[in-house]
Amino acid sequence: MTDVQTPIKDQLMTVLACQGLSKSFTQGPETVDVLSGVDLVVAKGELLSIVGQSGSGKTTLLQLLGGLDVPTAGTVSVMGENINRLSEAKRSLLRNQALGFVYQFHHLLPEFSALENAAMPLLIRGVRKRDALDKAADLLNQVGLSQRVKHRPSALSGGERQRVAIARALVGEPGCVLMDEPTGNLDAENAAAVQELLLRLNADCQTSFVIVTHDMEMASRFGQVYRIAHGQLARES
């Protein structure tokens, strides 16, 4: 089991948790253990960073927490719901309602405007288009893009595209946003601006953030830091 010492948290305040989480892959005749017995609890409004060497399992852990991959062993709970017991359809619905995702690459749809991209999770959810666009416009205003809502991704800078991706992740009011190297493709100025934005949005919205990063300076600004090594997750002192 992991040596993570997670604090006791009110179950009603827990938005994301895993227990005994393990993941193995088969490579030819060998079995590679990427994660082994990982425990983690994320409370409402918590900022949490996960660091580790390349190939240590950071992204694999994030995919498991988001229900994008299936663990070899252990459980993942989102808003108190054990996602391992859900059908793929129900798991997708829970992801849409309770989680947001931001990646190193923005993954915006090139044929849609910034406004339409930001509204996409609500449109997929079946929210009325006008309401979805209004909510997306409000989020884009919060991230400083009120004058760029009609622009397609190709007309936006790298920092602007990432801010659209952040607005898209937050538009559905998720309990937790999972972020994989969110500033990895940005220059220093834009990376600093995105970090400030995330801290402000966390304070304003009380949304939890779990951020995978190789940037220790960034990690140190985002609450508790955990490190993955040899398949296990440990809290940094």
N, C-alpha and C positions, 0 to 999 in steps of 0.2 A: 504493500500500500504506500501511497504518497506520504511525505512528511509535512504536507500543507496543514497549517493550523488555522482553520477558518473560524472566525468569531461566531458566537451564537447569535442568530438573527431571527426576528419574528417571521414566521412562515408567510404571513400576509404581506411582508415587505420583500420577500424573495421573488425576483423576476426570472432568474435563470440559475440552474444548479446542475451539477453532474456528480455522480458517485461511482467510484470504482471503474472509471472509464478507461477502456483499453482498445487499442487498434493494432492489428497485425496485417502484414501483407506477405504474400508468397512470391518469392523471386527464384524461379527455377526450383531447385531442391531445397532451398532455404526459406525459413520463415523469419521475417524481420518484424520485431516488436517496436512500433513507433511510439505508442503511448502505453503506459502500464499503471493501472490503478489510480487514475487522476481524480481528485475530489476538488470541487470548486463551488462556491456560493456567491452569487452576485445580488446585492440588495438594490432596492429602488433608489435611483439617483446616484449610484456608486460609479466612480471612475476607477478603472482597473487596466493595467498594462501587462502584457505578456511578452517577454523577451527570450532570446535564445539564439544559438548559432544556426546558420543555414542548414536545413535538413533535420532540425531537432524535433519537428512535429508541431510547430506553432500554427501553421495554416490547417493542418489536419485537425487539431483541436478545435479551431474556430468552425470548421465545416461540420464537425460532430455536434458542437453546441448549437449550431444553426439548423440542425436537422437535414443538412445537405449530404450527409454520409451516414452510414450505419456503423455503430461500434461493434467490435468483436465481443466485448463484454462491458457491463456497466449500464448505467441509465443516465438520461438527460431529461430534465424537467423544465418546461417553459411555462411560467405563470402557474406553477403547481401541477401542470399536466405532463405526465410521462409520455414523451413523444415516441418512445420505442413501441408503445402499444397502439399507436394510431395508424390508420390506413394512410397511404400516400396522399390521398385527397384531403383528409383531415389534417395531416401534417402540413401540407401546403397552405391550407386555410389558416392554421395557427401561426405559421411563419409570417404570412401576410398581415395578420392582425397584431402580433405581439413582438415581432423582430424587424429591425432594419439592417441593411447591409451596405457597407462602403468598402470598395476594393482599391488597390493601388492604381488600377486602370478604371476609369469612370464607368465604362459599359453603358453609356447613353446611346439611345437609338438615334442614328444619324438623320433619319427622315422626319423626326419630330422636333418641335421647338423646345427650348428650355422649360417653358411652362408645361407643355404636354409630357415631357419626360418626368418632371417632378410630380405630376399628377398621376402617373401610371399605376402605382400601387392602389390608389383609390379607385381608379377606373377598372382595374382587374377585380377589385372587391365588389364592384357593382354599384358604387356610389354614383349619383346623378352627375352627369358631366359638368354642369355649371357649378355645382357644389365642389366637385373635385378640383376644378380649375381655380376657383376662388381660394380654396385652402392652399393649393400649390403656389398661387400668387403671393399669399401672405408669407409662406415659408421663404420664397425667393427674395421677398423684401427683407426678411430677417437676416438673410445671408448676404445682403448687399447687392442683389441683382435685379432690382425693380425695373431698371432701364434696359435689361437684356432678355426679358421674358420671351420675346418673339424670335430671338436668334436661335439658329440651329447649332449643334455642337461644333461644327466646322468653323463657325464664326466666333467662337469663344476661345479665350486663352486657357491654358492648362489649369490655372488656379480657378477660373470661372467654371470650367467643366466639373471640377471636383466639388465646388460649392453647390452646383446643381445636383450632383450625386448625393451630397449630404442632405439637401432639401428633400430629395426623393426618399431618402432613408427615414426622415422624420415626419413626412406628411401624414402617415397613418397613425401617428401618436403611439409608437411602439413602446413597450416596456424597456427594451434594451436594443442598442445598436452595436453590431459586431463590425469591426473595422480591421482590414488587413493591409498594413502599410499605407495608410491613407495619404501620407505626404511623400511617399517614395519616389514619385515621378515629378515632384515639384522642386523649383529652385528654392534657395534659402528664404527669400522674402515671402514667397507664396506659402511655403511650408509653415513659417511662423504665423502668417495670417490665418491659415486654416486651424492651427493649434489654438490660437486665441478664440476663434469662432466656436470651436468645439467646447472649450471651457465655458464660454458664455452661454451656449445653448444648454449645456448640462445644468448650469445654475438656474437658467430661466425655465426650462421645461421639466427638470427633475427626471430626465431620461438617463438610464444607465448606459455607460459606454465600456465595451471591452475592446481594447486596442492592441493588436499584434504589431510590434515594431522592432526594428534592429537598432533604432535611435535611442540610446540611453538617456540623452538629454530630454527628448520628448517624453519618454516613459516616466522620468522623474517628476514631470509636471502633472501627470495623470494619476494621482492617488496611489493606491497600493500597486507595487510592482511584483510580478511573479516571474520566475525563470523556469524554462523547460530544459532539462538535461537528462540524458540517458532514459528517456521515456517517462520521466516523472516531473511533476510540477511542484515547485517550492516557493514559498513567499520570501522575498528578499528582506533582510533585516534593516 
